Amino acid sequence: MKSPTLALRCALFVFVMTLVMAGTPFLTQSWAAGAFAMGKCGAYGDAYDYPREDAARAAALRKCEGDCTAVTMKRACAAFSVDMTNPCGPHGYAVRPQISSSLNEATRECYKFGGKECVIRAWACDAKG
């Protein structure tokens, strides 16, 4: 008589555990947003793992001194490159899925706009970037 009850409880337990395991990626997955602000003469600000893009953008702009512009990133990396010989001159930035891509592209952008000795000034990754 106890055998059907035990089997039903085991089946219910397995069913509940299957639902829990199936839902875990949705509960633990990061949907965070980030932003990177860049300004004149190497000024920058970064914000990452914010709940919304507008909040990340505002936080990055608060950290950046002067007249700055911001780009957002979601599960990505951003990099900012400046010309070491003239920090107030040519610069470049990039937002890419991996850090290596963003670093390379930001440096290329700096050279493209006339930089002579471009170096990475700052970088940030958000969530799984």
N, C-alpha and C positions, 0 to 999 in steps of 0.2 A: 504494500500500500504506500509506503514511503518512497519507493523507487520512482513513480511518476512525478511526484512533487519535487524530488531532488533533480530529476532530469529537466523539469520545467524551470526550476530556479537556475540551473546551470545554463540552459539555453537563453534565459533572460539576461543572465550575467554576461554571456558572450555577446549578445545583441547590444547591450548597453556599452560594453567596452569597445565594440566595433564602431559605434556612433561617436564615442569620445575620441578614439584614435583618428577617425576620419575628419573630425572637426578641429583637431589640434593645429594643423598648419594654418588654418584661418584665424585662430586665436593668437598664435605666436608670430605670425608673419608680420614684419615691419612694413607699415604703409607710410613711413615717415617722409617728411619733405625737408629740403635744405635750400640754402641760398648763399650766394657769394657776391659781395659788393666790391667794386673797384672804383678808385678815384685817382686824382692827379698825384703825381710825385710818389707813387708806390703805396698810396693809402688803400687799405682794404678792410673788410669785415666779413666774418663767416658765421653761419648758423646752420646747424644740422640736427637731424632727428626731431624736428618739430611736427606737430600733428597736422598742420596745414601749410601750404606754400605761402600764403599771404603773411602768416605769422613769422615764418622763416625769413622772408624778404625784409620785413620790418626790423627784425632783430639784426640782420646783417648790415642794413643801412645805418642803424644806431651805432654799430661798432666802427663804421667807416667814417673818418674825419674828412670834411669838405664836401664838395659836389660829387656824389658817387652814383653809380648806376649798379643795378643788381640783376643777376641771372639766377634762376631757380634750378634746382637739381632734385631729382627723385630717383633713388637707387642708382646714383651716379657720383662722379667725382668732378670737381672744378679746380682749375689751376690758373694762376695769374703770373705772368712773366713781364719783367721790365728790363730796359736797357741799363746795364750797370754803369756805363759811362755817362748816361743822362737819365736818371730816374724820373724826371719830369717830362721826358720825351716819349719815344715809342714804347708801346706795351702790347701785350696780347693776352687773351684768355680763351679757355675752352671748357666745355662740359661734355664728358664722355662716360660711357659705362665703366671703364676701368681707369685706375689712376695713371698707369703708364701712358695710355692714349691721351689723357687730358694734359699731362706734363709735356709730352712731345708736341701736341698741337698748339698749346699756349706758347711754347718757345718758337715754333714756326711762325705763328701769327706776329710775334714781336719782331722777328727778322723781316717778315713781309712788309711791315710798316716802317722799316728803316733802322731798326735796332742794330747796333754793332757788336755788343757783348751782352746778349740776352740771358738772363738767369731767372729761375723760378723764385718769385717773391713769397708766394703763399699757395697753399692748396688745402682742400677739404673734401672729404667723402661723406656721403649720407647713406645710412642703412647699409645695404650690401654692395655699394659702389667699389 
